[in-house]
């Protein structure tokens, strides 16, 4: 097996025996998925904050005031013995006053705050859908690289045996060439076959290393860790899928949620035209003094409490609300168009995916049979060559044809599993 080992100092060794095990490992250790989960937790806190408008706001207050100049109030002059019909300016009060108490504010009607709380819940659901969407993508990426690595391992195994056979044939050809039994053309063809096998073998080794490296990234593994794929797979999956067996992708639910969010934002902008009603109450005591001191004696404090009902009716805001509503309507129409486009595209893409997968299965079946037949021809040709019925160059040509059939078969196998990897997350989710 090919393992992605970049250094002899290995921190850990991870062995994966099936695509299901690979996906489970990735879902547990993937760093990006962990960030999606953290974003969900953040949205939960934001949702709770948005719903806090239903609760009263209670705060303790204390204030101290130094009156530099007492307020002047005109009073009827007769109060101080003056002439009727006249007024005198009077200053009364004390230089220092203190207030201490508890303030309670409660929203009785605030449509905008209620809609903001609803939007926060939708944002949370959108984050959860984003996480599911990434999980779907993660499963697809893991299965793609898993099958790519497994296929590369199989190709390396076949290639090593091919290289052994090609070298044996080249040695035999070299003996006959030295004995004058074959010409340089046959000798060159024998060497060409060896080089062709070596190139294919190296390409498959690189594919295995690349696939394992990508898997290590998805698994959250360090560069010094070792990853080994020991699971095998069928060269032709037994299931013939149809598009109606595919679960709807998360992207469809996500587009639906974006449309709901756009509708909520439109309602929030419209709610700015509505009045708000709140209840405010204050329960406290106050103290007035002529000097700077503050007495803690209860007799020095007098009660001071009130309850107020506040109604706020927006009348004119410079047309800002009207323009905002128009903008949100456009956003809602864009979201609606996107949702319809996503639904249509998914239907087309699913039909194309299933069609490509079925065609690729047929290609694998045909190329596998061709590969097996060329392998039999290679063996039969070699037997005829040993019996002296045909020349060596006929066997070399049969070997070259076998190598071409092998490459075609492996390429078709890789293409089929690329489609199969896109189907798996939609079936298992």
N, C-alpha and C positions, 0 to 999 in steps of 0.2 A: 504494500500500500504506500501511496505517496503521502507524506506528512509535511505540513508547513513548519519546518524547524529552521529558525534563523540563527540560532546560537546553541552551543552545547549546554549552556546554563539554562535549563528548562524549569520554569516556575511551577507549572502544572501540566498535566496531560489529560485531555478531554477526548473521550472516545464516543462517537455517535454511530448508532447501529440502524437507525431508520429515519425517514423524513419527519415522522411525527415527533420523535425524540429531539430532532434538530429544532423544530418549531417551538417545542415546549421549552427547550434550553434558552432560545432567543427571547421568548416572551418573558422569561425570568430575569435575564441578565442584560438585555439591550439598554444602552444608556439613553438613547433618544426616547424610547418608550417610557422610561422612568421620568423624563422631563414632561412628557404628555400627562403622566399620572400626577405630577406635581402641579401642573396647570389646572387640572381638575380640582385638586384640593384648594387652590387659590380661588377658583370660581365658586366653590362652596362657601368660602368665607365671604366673598363679595355678595353672594345671594343672601346670606344672613344679615349682612350690613344693610342691604336694600330693603329687607323686610322690617328693619328696626323702626321705620316710620310709624308703625302701628303702636309702638310702645311710647309712653310718656317720657319726656326728658326732664330729669330732676337734677337740680344743681344747688349747691350751697353758696351763698353770696355774703360778702362783707365789703363794705365800702366806707371810706372816711372822707369828709369834705371840709376844706377850710374856705370860708367865705371871705374873700378879701374886701369886697364891698357888698353890703347887704342890699337886697333888691328894694327899689323904691316903689311904693304903691300909693296912688292918690285916694284919699278918703274924704267924705263930707266934712266940712269945716266945723259944723255944730258938734261933732263928736268930741272935739277938743276945745269947745267953747267959742268957736268962731261964728261968723255970720252965715246964716242959712243961704244956700244956693252957691256957696263957694266951696272949694276943695283945697286940701293941704297935702303935700307930699310927705309920706311917712315911711321911715325905714324901720322894719322890725325883724326880729330873728336873732339867732346866736351865731357866733363866729365859727363854731365847730359842730358838725353833726355826723353821727355814725349810724349805719344801717347794717343789720345782720338778719339773715333769714334763709328760707328755702323757696326756690322758684320752680314751678311745675308747668311745662308746656306740653300740650297734646293736640295733634292734628285730628280734627273731626272730619274734614273732607278735603282730600288732596288727590285728585284724579291722576295728576302727573306722577306723584310718588308711588301710587299703586301700580301704575303702568311700568315705572322703572323697576319695581320689584318683580313684575312679571317678566320683563326683559332680562333681568339678572338670572331668573330661573331658566330662560331660554339660552342665555349665554353659557350656563352650566351644562345644559344638554348638548349645546354645540361643541363644547370642549370634550365632553364624553364621546360624542360622535367622531371628533378629530382623533381621539385616542383609538377608537375602534377602526377608523380608516387607516391609521398607521399600522395597527396590528394586522389588518388585512394585507397591506403592502409588505409588511415584514414577513408574513407567512409566504407570500409570493417570492420575495427575494431569497429567503432561506431555502425554499424548495428548489428554486432555479439553481442556486449555487451548489446545493446538496447533490442534485442529479448531475450537474455538470462535473462535480468532483468524482462522483461514482462512475460516470461514463468515462472520464479521463483515466481513472484507475483501471477500468476494464480495457480501455484502449492501450494503456501502457503494458498491461499483462499480455495482450495479443501481440503488441509490437515487439516485445522482448523475444517472444517465440519466433516471430517473423524475422527478426534480426539474426537470431541464431541460425535459422534455415538459410537465409540469404548469404551469410558468411560461409556456411558449409558449401553452398553451391558455387560461391566465388572461388573457394579453395579447390574444388573439383575442376572448375573451369580453368584455373591457373595451371593445374597439372596437365590438362589436355592441351592448353595453349603452349606450354613449354615443350610438350611432346609433338607439337605440330599438328594436332588433331583438329583444332579449331582456330579460326582466324582472330584478328584483333577486334573485329566487330562484336563477336560473341563475348570476348573478354570484357569489352567496354560495357556491354549490356549487363553483365553480371555485377560489375562494379556500380553501375547506375542503380540497379535494384537495391544494393546494399545502402547506398546513399539515400535513396528514396525512403527506405524503411527507417533509417536513422533520423531523417528530417521529421517524418511523421511521429516517431517516438519522442523526440525532443519537444515537438509542438504539443503533444498530449501531456508530457510532464509539466510544461509551462501552464497548460490549462488547469491541471490538477492543483498546482501551487497557487495560481491566481484565484481559483474557486475557493480553496481553503483559506487563503488570506482574506477574501471578502467575507467568508463565514466567520472568521475570527473577529472581524470588525463588528459584524452583526451580533456576535455572542458577547461582545465587551471584553474580549481576551487581550492580554498583553502580547507584544511582539515576540517575547521570549517563550510564550506558552506553546505547547504542541497540541495540534488538533489532528485526529485520525478518523477517517471515515471507513468503517468496516462493513457497513450495510450493503446489501446487494439489491438489485431491482430487476423486474422483468423487462425484456427488451420490447414487449408489446403489452401495455396495460390492458387488462381484460374488459374494462368498462367502456361502453360506448355512450358518451354523454349526449344529451340534447339540451337546448337552451332553456327549456322549461324546468330543468332540474337545478339550474343555477339560482342560488339565493340572490336577491337584489343586492348590489354592492352598497357599501356604506355611503358612497358618494351621492346616491339618490336620496337617502334620508338626510344627508347633510344639506343638499340643495333645498329640500323641503323646510328644514329648520332655518336656513337663510331667508327664505320667503316669509316665514313667521316673524323673524326678527325685524325684517323690513316693515311688516305690517304694524308691529309694536312701536317702532320708531315713528311711524306716521301718526299713530294714535297719541304718542307722547307729545309730538309737536302740536297736534290739534288741542290737546288738553291745556296748553298754555293760554288758550282763550277762555278757559273756565275759571270761576272764582275758587278761592281756597278759604276754608273756615278752620280756625284754631282757637283753642281755649288756653288762656294763660292765668295762672294763679300765683300769688306770692304770700307767704306766711312768715312774718318777721317782727322785729322790734327795732326801735330807733332811740337814739340818745342825742340830746342837744347840750352843748357846753359853751361856756364863754372862754374857757382856757383849753390848752392842748391836751390835758389829761383825759384818760378813758377809765370810767368806773365799771367794775364788774358786778356791782351791787344791783340786784334785780329791781330795786326801787328806782334806779336811775334810767331804766329802759321803759319805753311806752310801746304798746302794740301798734303794729302797722301792717295791715294785710289788705289784699284786694283780689278780685276775680274779674277777668276781662274776656270778652268774646270778640275775636278779630275776624272780620270779613274783608278779603282782599279781592277786588274785582278789577281785572286788567281792562283799561279803556283804550289807551293808545301807546304803542311801543315802537313807533317809527316804521311800521310795516315789516319789522323783522320776523314776527311770527308768521305772517302771510307768506313771505318768501321761503321760510323754513318748511312750511307745509308743502309748498310746491316742490321743493327739493326732495322731501321725503316721498312724495307721490312718484317722482321720477325714479327714486331708488327702489321703490316697491315694484314698479313696472319692469325695471332692469332685473330684479330678483325673480320675477315671474317668468320673464323671457329665458333667464338662465336655467330655471327649473325645467321648463319645457324642453329646452335644448338638451339638458342632461338626460332626461327621460328618453328622448329620441335617440341620442348617441349611444346610450347604454343598450337599447334594443338592437341597434345596428352592430355595435361592437360584439355583443354576446353571440349574435347569429354568425358573425364572421369568425369569432374565436372557435366556436364549435365546428364550423365548416373546415377551418384550417386544421383543427385537431384531427378530425375524421380523415381528411386527405393525407395528413402526415402519418397516420396509422397505416393507411394503405401503402404509402411510400415505404415505410419501415418494413412492412410485411413483404413487399415485392423485392426491396433491396436486400433484405436478409436472405431470402431464398436465392437471389442472384449471387450473393456473397458465398453462401454455402455451396452452390453449384460450381462457382469458380474455384472454391477450395477443393472440391472433388476432382475437377478437371486438372488442377495442379498436381494432385496426388496421382491421378491416372496417367498424366503426361510423364511424370517422373518414373513411374513403373515402366512405361513404354520406352523411356530413354534408357533405363537400366537394362532392358531387354534388347536394346539395340534397334528398336523398330523406328524411332524418330531421332532426330539430331538434338543436340543440347540447346541450340538456339530456339527450338520449338518449346522446350521446357521453360526457358527464360522468358519467353513471351507469355506463356501461361502464368508464370509467377507474377509478371508485371500486371497482367489482367486481374489477377487475384488481389493485388495490392490496391488497384483502382476501385474494385468492387468493395473492398474493405473500407476505404475512405468514404465512398458514397453511402454505405450502410451506416457508418458511425455518424456522418453528417446528418442523415435523415433521422437517426435516433436522437441526436442532440436537438434538432428542430422540433420533433414531436414532444420531447420533454419540456421544451420552453413553453409550448402551448399548455401542456399538462400542468405545469407549475402555476399558470394563471387560473386554472380551473379549480385546483385543490382548495384554496382559501374560500372560494365561493360555495363549495360543497360542504366543507367542515364547519363553517361559521354559522 
